[in-house]
């Protein structure tokens, strides 16, 4: 695998630090089918940093927008 093809992977604990939440919050999100996409390798769960950043951007709310439907309040 070339250097450009290598993925920047994080454990649940590392991802929780990036998201500033508890690892348990990510575990619950996985169980509920929510949260950032993840990779399961055997019994390991890993998060690709780029996917987590993309997930964060997809959940950005514009100031003044109604959080429930994205329309201005």
C-alpha positions, 0 to 999 in steps of 0.5 A: 500500500502506498503512503497516499493509500494509507488510512488515518484510523482512530480507535473509539477512544481516539475518536471520542477525544476528537468529538469531545464525547465519551467512548460510551456515546460512540458505542451507543451511537453505533448500536442505534445506527447513528454517528460517524461511519466505522470499520469493523475488523474482527472485534476491533472498531476503527474510525477513519479520520476523514469520515469523522470530519465529513460527518461533523461537517454534515451536521453543521448548523448555520447560526439562526437556523432551526435545528430541527429542519434547517430552516431559519427560525 
